[in-house]
Amino acid sequence: MIDLSNIEPFAKGGNRSCYQHPENINICLKITHPESSKSIKS
């Protein structure tokens, strides 16, 4: 598991926040906001 608790996102949208991977700067992690996960269609 990747711990993002001490990392600020570099971008935020309506449904997701984007973080730089803590071990690989070439990877972007897009994390769905918990409150918006119910409104996103699969």
C-alpha atoms as an extended CHARMM CRD file, in Angstrom:
* protein
*
        42  EXT
         1         1  MET       CA              0.0000000000        0.0000000000        0.0000000000  PROA      1               0.0000000000
         2         2  ILE       CA              1.2360000000        3.5010000000       -0.8010000000  PROA      2               0.0000000000
         3         3  ASP       CA              0.9130000000        6.0390000000        2.0170000000  PROA      3               0.0000000000
         4         4  LEU       CA             -0.1240000000        9.4430000000        0.6450000000  PROA      4               0.0000000000
         5         5  SER       CA             -1.1330000000       10.9420000000        3.9990000000  PROA      5               0.0000000000
         6         6  ASN       CA              1.8840000000       13.3000000000        4.1130000000  PROA      6               0.0000000000
         7         7  ILE       CA              1.8440000000       14.2320000000        0.4200000000  PROA      7               0.0000000000
         8         8  GLU       CA             -0.1030000000       17.1510000000       -1.0490000000  PROA      8               0.0000000000
         9         9  PRO       CA             -1.8230000000       16.5260000000       -4.3920000000  PROA      9               0.0000000000
        10        10  PHE       CA             -0.4350000000       18.5080000000       -7.3220000000  PROA      10              0.0000000000
        11        11  ALA       CA             -3.9240000000       18.7790000000       -8.8260000000  PROA      11              0.0000000000
        12        12  LYS       CA             -7.5310000000       18.3570000000       -7.7010000000  PROA      12              0.0000000000
        13        13  GLY       CA            -10.6300000000       17.8990000000       -9.7950000000  PROA      13              0.0000000000
        14        14  GLY       CA            -14.2800000000       17.2870000000       -9.1140000000  PROA      14              0.0000000000
        15        15  ASN       CA            -13.8390000000       13.5410000000       -8.6640000000  PROA      15              0.0000000000
        16        16  ARG       CA            -10.1170000000       12.8720000000       -8.1560000000  PROA      16              0.0000000000
        17        17  SER       CA             -6.8820000000       14.1890000000       -6.6950000000  PROA      17              0.0000000000
        18        18  CYS       CA             -3.5560000000       13.6030000000       -8.4590000000  PROA      18              0.0000000000
        19        19  TYR       CA             -0.3980000000       12.7110000000       -6.5660000000  PROA      19              0.0000000000
        20        20  GLN       CA              3.1650000000       12.0980000000       -7.6470000000  PROA      20              0.0000000000
        21        21  HSD       CA              4.2390000000        8.5640000000       -6.7540000000  PROA      21              0.0000000000
        22        22  PRO       CA              6.5810000000        8.8280000000       -3.7300000000  PROA      22              0.0000000000
        23        23  GLU       CA              9.1300000000        6.3860000000       -5.1920000000  PROA      23              0.0000000000
        24        24  ASN       CA              8.8380000000        7.0920000000       -8.9380000000  PROA      24              0.0000000000
        25        25  ILE       CA              8.4110000000       10.6840000000      -10.1210000000  PROA      25              0.0000000000
        26        26  ASN       CA              7.2570000000        9.4570000000      -13.5500000000  PROA      26              0.0000000000
        27        27  ILE       CA              4.0500000000        7.9530000000      -12.1350000000  PROA      27              0.0000000000
        28        28  CYS       CA              0.8650000000        9.9000000000      -11.4150000000  PROA      28              0.0000000000
        29        29  LEU       CA             -1.6130000000        8.4180000000       -8.9350000000  PROA      29              0.0000000000
        30        30  LYS       CA             -5.2270000000        9.4810000000       -9.4810000000  PROA      30              0.0000000000
        31        31  ILE       CA             -7.2600000000        8.9230000000       -6.3310000000  PROA      31              0.0000000000
        32        32  THR       CA            -11.0510000000        9.1590000000       -6.3210000000  PROA      32              0.0000000000
        33        33  HSD       CA            -12.4910000000       11.3870000000       -3.6020000000  PROA      33              0.0000000000
        34        34  PRO       CA            -14.4580000000        9.1950000000       -1.1400000000  PROA      34              0.0000000000
        35        35  GLU       CA            -17.5130000000       11.4780000000       -1.2620000000  PROA      35              0.0000000000
        36        36  SER       CA            -17.7070000000       11.3850000000       -5.0730000000  PROA      36              0.0000000000
        37        37  SER       CA            -17.2360000000        7.6440000000       -5.6000000000  PROA      37              0.0000000000
        38        38  LYS       CA            -20.9960000000        7.0370000000       -5.4810000000  PROA      38              0.0000000000
        39        39  SER       CA            -21.6400000000        9.4530000000       -8.3470000000  PROA      39              0.0000000000
        40        40  ILE       CA            -19.0380000000        7.9990000000      -10.7380000000  PROA      40              0.0000000000
        41        41  LYS       CA            -20.2440000000        5.3660000000      -13.1810000000  PROA      41              0.0000000000
        42        42  SER       CA            -18.0640000000        2.2820000000      -13.6820000000  PROA      42              0.0000000000
